[in-house]
Amino acid sequence: MSLSEYNESKTPVWYVYICIASTKRYYVGITTDPTERLKKHNSGTGSQFARDQGPFVLVYTSESFKTKSEARKREIQLKGWSRE
């Protein structure tokens, strides 16, 4: 079952997610369907980083946004934080 949702205007809800690789490195991204995106990362069809660092476990996905732009701003903010 897909986690993809739609808001009142029938546009997709965007999620910021964080997963951790078997190498203990974090990956922060955005998607409309965290479950499917994690499957892509773990199948080697996600980003280059995912192919090199996987497999991944989803550790955070509780933030949702009405627009891709809002989600991207939060992703950039999180990527700027210390890993500690």
C-alpha positions as CSV (number, residue, x, y, z in Angstrom):
1,M,0.0,0.0,0.0
2,S,1.3,3.4,-1.0
3,L,1.8,6.3,1.5
4,S,1.3,8.8,-1.2
5,E,-1.4,11.3,-0.2
6,Y,-3.1,14.3,-1.7
7,N,-4.1,17.5,-0.1
8,E,-7.4,19.4,-0.6
9,S,-6.4,20.7,-4.0
10,K,-5.6,17.2,-5.3
11,T,-1.8,17.8,-5.4
12,P,0.6,15.4,-3.9
13,V,1.7,15.8,-0.3
14,W,5.5,16.0,-0.1
15,Y,7.5,14.3,2.7
16,V,11.0,15.0,4.0
17,Y,12.6,11.7,5.0
18,I,15.9,10.6,6.6
19,C,17.3,7.1,6.2
20,I,20.6,5.6,7.4
21,A,22.8,3.3,5.4
22,S,24.5,0.2,6.5
23,T,27.7,2.3,6.4
24,K,26.1,4.5,9.1
25,R,25.8,7.5,6.8
26,Y,22.6,9.5,6.6
27,Y,20.6,10.4,3.5
28,V,18.0,13.2,3.6
29,G,15.5,13.5,0.7
30,I,12.0,14.5,-0.3
31,T,9.3,12.3,-1.9
32,T,5.6,11.9,-2.3
33,D,5.9,8.2,-1.2
34,P,8.6,7.4,1.4
35,T,7.9,3.6,1.3
36,E,8.4,3.4,-2.5
37,R,11.4,5.8,-2.4
38,L,13.1,3.5,0.2
39,K,12.5,0.5,-2.1
40,K,14.2,2.4,-4.9
41,H,17.2,3.2,-2.7
42,N,17.5,-0.4,-1.6
43,S,17.1,-1.8,-5.1
44,G,20.0,0.3,-6.5
45,T,17.7,2.5,-8.7
46,G,17.8,5.5,-6.4
47,S,20.6,8.1,-6.3
48,Q,24.3,7.3,-6.9
49,F,24.9,7.7,-3.1
50,A,22.2,5.1,-2.5
51,R,23.8,2.6,-4.9
52,D,27.2,3.1,-3.1
53,Q,26.1,3.2,0.5
54,G,22.9,1.0,0.8
55,P,21.0,-0.8,2.0
56,F,19.0,1.8,4.0
57,V,16.6,1.9,6.9
58,L,14.0,4.7,7.1
59,V,14.5,6.5,10.4
60,Y,12.4,9.6,10.0
61,T,9.4,10.7,7.8
62,S,7.0,12.6,10.0
63,E,7.1,16.0,8.2
64,S,4.7,16.7,5.4
65,F,4.4,19.7,3.1
66,K,1.8,21.0,0.7
67,T,4.4,21.9,-2.0
68,K,7.6,20.4,-3.3
69,S,9.2,23.8,-2.8
70,E,8.4,23.8,1.0
71,A,9.7,20.3,1.3
72,R,12.9,21.2,-0.6
73,K,13.6,24.1,1.8
74,R,13.3,21.9,4.8
75,E,15.5,19.3,3.2
76,I,18.2,21.9,2.6
77,Q,17.9,23.1,6.2
78,L,18.3,19.5,7.6
79,K,21.3,18.8,5.3
80,G,23.0,21.9,6.8
81,W,22.7,20.5,10.4
82,S,25.5,18.7,12.2
83,R,25.4,14.9,12.0
84,E,25.6,14.8,15.8
